[in-house]
C-alpha cells in the first residue's frame, strides 16, 4: 500500500496544480492560456507510461517509484506554489516574476529566436571549450612531465589561472578582431586553468612502478608519455574537464551579455532591457537544459574512456 501511495504522488501533485489553476481567482488582467495545463498533463502521461512499462521489472519499478515519483511530486508542488504566488495572489509581482503559463508561451511565440540563440551559444561553447581543453592538456602534460617547463610555466599558471575570465572581457574585446573570437578566447581561458592543473597533477601522481615496468620492456620516453602517463592520469583529466565546463558556461553567458550579438546571454540582456522577464525565465530554463545535456554527454564520454575503473573503485 505504501508503494502504491508513493507511485500516486505525481498524480496528486498534478491534481493540486489543476485545482489551483482553474478554480482559484486570478489577480492579473492577462488571461491565462491552456499551454501550462497541457504541458503538465503531458508530463503526467509520460510518468504513467514509464510506470506502466516498468511494472514487469521489479528493479525498474523500484527506480520509478522510489526515485522519480517523489521528485516529480515535489516538482508539481513547487509549480503550484509558484503559480499561486504569482498569478493567483500577486505576492511575487509582475513583470519581474511571471507565472509558468507566461513562460511556457514564450517557447511557442519566440521559438525561432530562442532556437537560434541556443545554436549560437553551443557554437561558442564548442570552439571555446575545445580550444581551452586542447591547450590545457598540452600545458598539463608539459608541466607534469618536464621539470624545466614546470619551473617556468607553473608560476604563470598560478598567477593567471585563479583570475576569473570575465575580468579580462574589456581587454580581450578591445584587442580581438571580432567579438566572436574574443569570446572564444575567454571561454577557452576559463577552461584552460582547471584542465592544466588537473592534468599536471594527474601525471605527477602516476606511480613510478608503471614507468619502471615500461622501461624494463623497452619503452622510450614518447611511449611513456602517451601510453603510460596520459592514460593513467585520465581520471584527473576528466575532473578538470568537468570543472572547466562549469566555469565555461558562466564565462560564456557573461561574454554574450557584454559583447556578443547573439546567444542565450544576449537574449537575456535584450529581454531585460524591454522588461520581458517571461523571456528571461524561458532562456534560463533553456540554459539549464542545454548545459545539463552537455555535461551529461561528457559523463558518457568519461564512462567510456574509464570503463576499466568499474572493477577498481566503487561506483
C-alpha positions as CSV (number, residue, x, y, z in Angstrom):
1,X,0.0,0.0,0.0
2,X,2.9,2.4,0.8
3,X,4.4,1.9,-2.6
4,X,1.0,2.5,-4.3
5,X,0.7,5.7,-2.4
6,X,4.2,6.7,-3.4
7,X,3.5,5.9,-7.0
8,X,0.4,8.0,-6.9
9,X,2.1,11.1,-5.6
10,X,2.7,12.8,-9.0
11,X,-1.0,12.3,-9.9
12,X,-1.9,14.1,-6.6
13,X,0.5,16.9,-7.4
14,X,-1.0,17.4,-10.9
15,X,-4.5,17.5,-9.4
16,X,-3.3,20.2,-7.0
17,X,-1.9,22.2,-9.9
18,X,-5.2,21.9,-11.9
19,X,-7.4,22.9,-8.9
20,X,-5.2,25.9,-8.2
21,X,-5.0,26.9,-11.9
22,X,-8.7,26.6,-12.8
23,X,-10.6,27.3,-9.6
24,X,-8.5,29.9,-7.7
25,X,-9.2,33.5,-8.9
26,X,-6.5,35.4,-10.8
27,X,-5.1,38.8,-9.8
28,X,-3.6,39.5,-13.3
29,X,-5.6,41.1,-16.1
30,X,-3.7,39.0,-18.6
31,X,-5.8,35.9,-19.4
32,X,-4.0,32.6,-18.9
33,X,-3.9,30.0,-21.6
34,X,-4.1,26.2,-21.8
35,X,-0.4,25.8,-22.6
36,X,0.6,25.3,-18.9
37,X,-2.0,22.7,-18.0
38,X,-1.4,20.9,-21.3
39,X,2.4,20.6,-20.6
40,X,1.7,19.4,-17.0
41,X,-0.7,16.8,-18.3
42,X,1.8,15.7,-20.9
43,X,4.4,15.3,-18.2
44,X,1.9,13.2,-16.2
45,X,1.3,10.9,-19.2
46,X,5.0,10.4,-19.6
47,X,5.3,9.4,-16.0
48,X,2.4,7.0,-16.2
49,X,3.9,5.4,-19.4
50,X,7.2,4.9,-17.6
51,X,5.4,3.4,-14.6
52,X,3.4,1.0,-16.8
53,X,6.5,-0.1,-18.7
54,X,8.4,-0.7,-15.5
55,X,5.7,-2.9,-13.9
56,X,7.2,-6.1,-15.4
57,X,10.7,-5.5,-14.0
58,X,11.0,-5.2,-10.2
59,X,14.2,-3.2,-10.4
60,X,12.9,-0.7,-12.9
61,X,9.6,-0.4,-11.0
62,X,11.5,0.4,-7.8
63,X,13.6,3.0,-9.6
64,X,10.5,4.8,-10.9
65,X,8.6,4.6,-7.6
66,X,11.4,5.4,-5.3
67,X,13.4,7.9,-7.4
68,X,11.2,9.5,-10.0
69,X,7.8,9.7,-8.1
70,X,9.0,11.7,-5.1
71,X,10.9,14.1,-7.2
72,X,8.0,14.6,-9.6
73,X,5.7,15.2,-6.7
74,X,8.0,17.9,-5.2
75,X,8.3,19.5,-8.7
76,X,4.5,19.7,-9.0
77,X,4.2,21.2,-5.6
78,X,6.8,23.8,-6.5
79,X,4.9,24.7,-9.7
80,X,1.6,25.0,-7.8
81,X,3.3,27.3,-5.2
82,X,4.9,29.4,-8.0
83,X,1.6,29.7,-9.8
84,X,-0.2,30.6,-6.6
85,X,2.4,33.3,-5.6
86,X,2.3,35.0,-9.0
87,X,-0.9,34.5,-10.9
88,X,-3.3,33.9,-8.0
89,X,-2.1,36.3,-5.3
90,X,0.5,38.6,-6.8
91,X,2.8,38.0,-3.9
92,X,5.6,37.9,-6.4
93,X,4.9,41.0,-8.5
94,X,4.8,41.2,-12.3
95,X,6.6,41.7,-14.6
96,X,9.6,40.5,-12.6
97,X,8.0,37.1,-11.7
98,X,5.8,35.8,-14.5
99,X,3.7,32.7,-13.8
100,X,4.5,29.4,-15.5
101,X,2.0,29.8,-18.3
102,X,3.5,33.1,-19.4
103,X,7.0,31.5,-19.5
104,X,5.8,28.4,-21.5
105,X,4.1,30.6,-24.1
106,X,7.5,32.2,-24.9
107,X,8.5,28.8,-26.4
108,X,5.6,29.0,-28.8
109,X,5.8,32.7,-29.8
110,X,9.5,33.2,-29.9
111,X,10.8,29.7,-30.6
112,X,12.8,30.8,-33.7
113,X,14.9,33.3,-31.9
114,X,15.3,31.0,-28.9
115,X,16.5,28.2,-31.1
116,X,18.9,30.4,-32.9
117,X,20.3,31.7,-29.6
118,X,20.9,28.1,-28.4
119,X,22.7,27.3,-31.7
120,X,25.0,30.4,-31.3
121,X,25.7,29.6,-27.6
122,X,26.5,26.0,-28.4
123,X,28.8,27.1,-31.3
124,X,30.7,29.5,-29.0
125,X,30.9,26.9,-26.2
126,X,32.2,24.2,-28.6
127,X,35.0,26.3,-30.0
128,X,36.0,27.8,-26.7
129,X,35.8,24.5,-24.8
130,X,37.8,22.6,-27.4
131,X,40.4,25.3,-27.6
132,X,40.8,25.6,-23.9
133,X,40.8,21.8,-23.3
134,X,43.5,21.3,-26.0
135,X,45.8,24.0,-24.7
136,X,45.2,22.9,-21.1
137,X,46.1,19.3,-22.0
138,X,49.3,20.4,-23.7
139,X,50.3,22.6,-20.8
140,X,49.4,20.0,-18.3
141,X,51.4,17.3,-19.9
142,X,54.4,19.6,-20.4
143,X,54.3,20.8,-16.8
144,X,53.8,17.3,-15.3
145,X,56.5,15.6,-17.4
146,X,59.3,18.2,-17.9
147,X,60.8,19.8,-14.8
148,X,62.2,22.9,-16.6
149,X,58.8,23.6,-18.1
150,X,57.2,23.3,-14.7
151,X,59.8,25.7,-13.3
152,X,58.9,28.4,-15.9
153,X,55.2,27.8,-16.6
154,X,53.7,26.9,-13.2
155,X,54.2,30.4,-11.8
156,X,52.3,31.8,-14.9
157,X,49.5,29.3,-14.4
158,X,49.2,30.2,-10.7
159,X,49.1,33.9,-11.4
160,X,46.7,33.9,-14.4
161,X,44.5,30.8,-13.6
162,X,42.7,31.9,-10.5
163,X,41.7,35.3,-12.0
164,X,38.1,35.0,-13.3
165,X,37.9,35.1,-17.1
166,X,35.2,37.8,-17.0
167,X,37.8,40.2,-15.6
168,X,39.6,40.1,-19.0
169,X,36.5,40.9,-21.0
170,X,37.3,44.6,-21.6
171,X,40.8,43.9,-22.7
172,X,40.1,40.9,-24.8
173,X,37.1,42.6,-26.6
174,X,39.3,45.6,-27.4
175,X,42.2,43.5,-28.8
176,X,40.2,40.8,-30.6
177,X,39.4,41.4,-34.3
178,X,35.8,40.1,-33.7
179,X,33.6,39.7,-30.7
180,X,33.2,36.0,-31.5
181,X,36.9,35.3,-31.5
182,X,37.3,37.3,-28.3
183,X,34.5,35.3,-26.6
184,X,36.1,32.0,-27.8
185,X,39.3,33.1,-26.2
186,X,37.6,34.0,-22.9
187,X,35.8,30.6,-22.7
188,X,39.0,28.8,-23.6
189,X,40.9,30.7,-20.9
190,X,38.3,29.7,-18.3
191,X,38.7,26.0,-19.3
192,X,42.5,26.1,-19.7
193,X,43.3,26.6,-16.0
194,X,41.4,23.6,-14.4
195,X,42.4,21.3,-17.2
196,X,46.1,22.3,-17.0
197,X,46.1,22.0,-13.2
198,X,44.4,18.6,-13.0
199,X,46.3,17.1,-15.9
200,X,49.7,18.1,-14.5
201,X,48.7,16.8,-11.0
202,X,47.5,13.6,-12.5
203,X,50.7,13.0,-14.4
204,X,52.8,13.8,-11.3
205,X,50.7,11.3,-9.3
206,X,51.3,8.4,-11.6
207,X,53.1,5.6,-9.8
208,X,56.8,5.2,-10.6
209,X,56.3,1.4,-10.8
210,X,54.3,1.9,-14.1
211,X,57.2,3.7,-15.7
212,X,59.8,1.2,-14.4
213,X,57.9,-1.7,-15.9
214,X,57.5,0.0,-19.2
215,X,61.2,0.9,-19.3
216,X,62.1,-2.7,-18.5
217,X,60.1,-3.7,-21.5
218,X,62.0,-1.3,-23.7
219,X,59.7,1.7,-23.8
220,X,61.2,5.1,-24.8
221,X,60.2,8.5,-23.5
222,X,57.5,9.1,-26.1
223,X,55.9,5.8,-25.2
224,X,56.0,6.6,-21.5
225,X,54.2,9.9,-22.1
226,X,51.5,8.8,-24.5
227,X,50.9,5.2,-23.4
228,X,51.6,5.3,-19.6
229,X,51.4,8.9,-18.1
230,X,48.4,10.3,-20.0
231,X,46.2,7.1,-19.8
232,X,47.0,6.8,-16.1
233,X,46.1,10.4,-15.4
234,X,42.7,10.3,-17.3
235,X,40.6,10.4,-14.1
236,X,42.3,13.7,-13.2
237,X,41.9,15.0,-16.8
238,X,38.2,14.4,-16.8
239,X,37.8,16.0,-13.4
240,X,39.5,19.1,-14.9
241,X,37.2,18.9,-17.9
242,X,34.1,18.8,-15.7
243,X,35.4,21.8,-13.7
244,X,36.2,23.6,-16.9
245,X,32.7,23.1,-18.3
246,X,31.1,24.7,-15.3
247,X,33.4,27.7,-15.5
248,X,33.0,27.9,-19.3
249,X,29.2,28.1,-19.0
250,X,29.4,31.1,-16.6
251,X,32.0,32.8,-18.8
252,X,30.0,32.2,-22.0
253,X,26.8,33.7,-20.6
254,X,28.8,36.7,-19.3
255,X,30.6,37.2,-22.6
256,X,27.4,37.1,-24.5
257,X,25.8,39.6,-22.2
258,X,28.6,42.1,-22.7
259,X,29.9,41.7,-26.2
260,X,28.4,39.0,-28.5
261,X,25.4,39.9,-30.6
262,X,23.7,36.5,-30.4
263,X,23.2,33.7,-27.9
264,X,21.3,33.0,-24.8
265,X,23.2,35.6,-22.8
266,X,22.4,38.2,-25.4
267,X,18.8,37.1,-25.4
268,X,18.6,37.6,-21.6
269,X,20.2,41.1,-21.9
270,X,17.8,42.1,-24.7
271,X,14.7,40.8,-22.9
272,X,15.7,42.5,-19.6
273,X,16.1,45.8,-21.5
274,X,12.5,45.6,-22.6
275,X,11.3,44.3,-19.2
276,X,10.2,41.0,-20.8
277,X,11.0,38.8,-17.8
278,X,9.0,35.9,-19.1
279,X,11.6,35.6,-21.9
280,X,14.3,35.9,-19.3
281,X,12.9,32.9,-17.4
282,X,12.4,31.0,-20.6
283,X,16.0,31.5,-21.6
284,X,17.2,30.4,-18.1
285,X,15.2,27.2,-18.5
286,X,16.9,26.6,-21.8
287,X,20.3,27.3,-20.3
288,X,19.7,24.7,-17.6
289,X,18.5,22.1,-20.2
290,X,21.3,22.8,-22.7
291,X,24.3,22.9,-20.3
292,X,22.9,19.9,-18.3
293,X,22.8,17.9,-21.6
294,X,26.3,18.9,-22.4
295,X,27.6,17.8,-19.0
296,X,25.7,14.5,-19.4
297,X,27.4,14.0,-22.7
298,X,30.8,14.5,-21.1
299,X,29.8,11.9,-18.4
300,X,29.1,9.4,-21.1
301,X,32.4,10.0,-22.7
302,X,34.1,9.7,-19.3
303,X,32.4,6.4,-18.6
304,X,33.5,5.1,-22.0
305,X,37.2,6.0,-21.5
306,X,37.3,5.0,-17.9
307,X,35.3,1.8,-18.1
308,X,38.2,0.0,-16.5
309,X,37.6,1.8,-13.2
310,X,34.3,0.0,-12.6
311,X,36.3,-3.0,-11.4
312,X,38.7,-1.0,-9.4
313,X,36.7,1.7,-7.5
314,X,33.2,1.8,-6.1
315,X,30.7,3.4,-8.4
